[in-house]
Amino acid sequence: MSDPRITTCSVAVRYKADDGYYSVVEFQVDHRRTKEIPPERPFINAIEELARLTALFGFEEEALKVFNEARERVFEWRKNRQPQ
């Protein structure tokens, strides 16, 4: 059984800080139109931005824990699903 494939992807990262700084970054690609950019690229770019921000604001350990727990749930799901 194969996993589903991404065809379009968009991820927005928005935040405001108590010093008045704010940022809005959107990562997107439509693989149906742009074959040169892998469709998962926005996810990877967003993870990089989130890693930077969680480290900048001091909660990178919690973010890494949550990220790895989510991955483990997917590994478990894959292991337990029935072939079709």
One Martini backbone bead per residue (centre of mass of N, CA, C, O) as a GRO file, in nm:
protein
   84
    1MET     BB    1   0.096   0.037   0.024
    2SER     BB    2   0.055   0.363  -0.050
    3ASP     BB    3   0.108   0.677  -0.012
    4PRO     BB    4   0.016   0.972  -0.030
    5ARG     BB    5   0.020   1.257  -0.252
    6ILE     BB    6   0.142   1.559  -0.319
    7THR     BB    7   0.024   1.858  -0.508
    8THR     BB    8  -0.039   2.068  -0.279
    9CYS     BB    9   0.106   2.357  -0.093
   10SER     BB   10   0.045   2.541   0.225
   11VAL     BB   11   0.230   2.763   0.450
   12ALA     BB   12   0.176   2.950   0.748
   13VAL     BB   13   0.369   3.205   0.930
   14ARG     BB   14   0.259   3.365   1.234
   15TYR     BB   15   0.374   3.657   1.430
   16LYS     BB   16   0.403   3.811   1.758
   17ALA     BB   17   0.579   4.038   1.957
   18ASP     BB   18   0.642   4.231   2.246
   19ASP     BB   19   0.829   4.436   2.053
   20GLY     BB   20   0.635   4.454   1.771
   21TYR     BB   21   0.709   4.221   1.615
   22TYR     BB   22   0.637   4.083   1.287
   23SER     BB   23   0.525   3.785   1.093
   24VAL     BB   24   0.479   3.681   0.740
   25VAL     BB   25   0.486   3.348   0.605
   26GLU     BB   26   0.471   3.190   0.278
   27PHE     BB   27   0.442   2.853   0.164
   28GLN     BB   28   0.430   2.752  -0.190
   29VAL     BB   29   0.282   2.488  -0.410
   30ASP     BB   30   0.203   2.370  -0.749
   31HIS     BB   31   0.271   2.073  -0.899
   32ARG     BB   32   0.083   2.097  -1.152
   33ARG     BB   33   0.269   2.361  -1.250
   34THR     BB   34   0.545   2.287  -1.073
   35LYS     BB   35   0.803   2.057  -1.131
   36GLU     BB   36   1.076   2.176  -1.003
   37ILE     BB   37   0.913   2.171  -0.736
   38PRO     BB   38   0.860   2.014  -0.472
   39PRO     BB   39   0.560   1.969  -0.301
   40GLU     BB   40   0.710   1.955  -0.002
   41ARG     BB   41   0.870   2.226   0.039
   42PRO     BB   42   0.687   2.394   0.232
   43PHE     BB   43   0.726   2.208   0.473
   44ILE     BB   44   1.033   2.240   0.498
   45ASN     BB   45   1.041   2.548   0.524
   46ALA     BB   46   0.857   2.561   0.777
   47ILE     BB   47   1.033   2.393   0.963
   48GLU     BB   48   1.270   2.581   0.958
   49GLU     BB   49   1.121   2.830   1.069
   50LEU     BB   50   1.021   2.693   1.333
   51ALA     BB   51   1.298   2.623   1.442
   52ARG     BB   52   1.398   2.912   1.462
   53LEU     BB   53   1.168   3.021   1.647
   54THR     BB   54   1.188   2.822   1.886
   55ALA     BB   55   1.478   2.905   1.950
   56LEU     BB   56   1.444   3.212   1.980
   57PHE     BB   57   1.198   3.165   2.214
   58GLY     BB   58   1.277   2.888   2.395
   59PHE     BB   59   1.101   2.602   2.269
   60GLU     BB   60   1.261   2.359   2.122
   61GLU     BB   61   1.218   2.106   2.298
   62GLU     BB   62   0.912   2.089   2.273
   63ALA     BB   63   0.902   2.082   1.963
   64LEU     BB   64   1.071   1.823   1.927
   65LYS     BB   65   0.887   1.638   2.086
   66VAL     BB   66   0.631   1.676   1.912
   67PHE     BB   67   0.753   1.593   1.644
   68ASN     BB   68   0.843   1.302   1.728
   69GLU     BB   69   0.562   1.203   1.818
   70ALA     BB   70   0.427   1.232   1.543
   71ARG     BB   71   0.611   1.037   1.394
   72GLU     BB   72   0.547   0.787   1.565
   73ARG     BB   73   0.247   0.772   1.488
   74VAL     BB   74   0.302   0.717   1.188
   75PHE     BB   75   0.472   0.463   1.216
   76GLU     BB   76   0.245   0.304   1.357
   77TRP     BB   77   0.034   0.326   1.138
   78ARG     BB   78   0.198   0.186   0.916
   79LYS     BB   79   0.241  -0.083   1.068
   80ASN     BB   80  -0.096  -0.132   1.113
   81ARG     BB   81  -0.174  -0.140   0.834
   82GLN     BB   82  -0.355  -0.266   0.574
   83PRO     BB   83  -0.331  -0.430   0.303
   84GLN     BB   84  -0.474  -0.398  -0.047
   0.00000   0.00000   0.00000
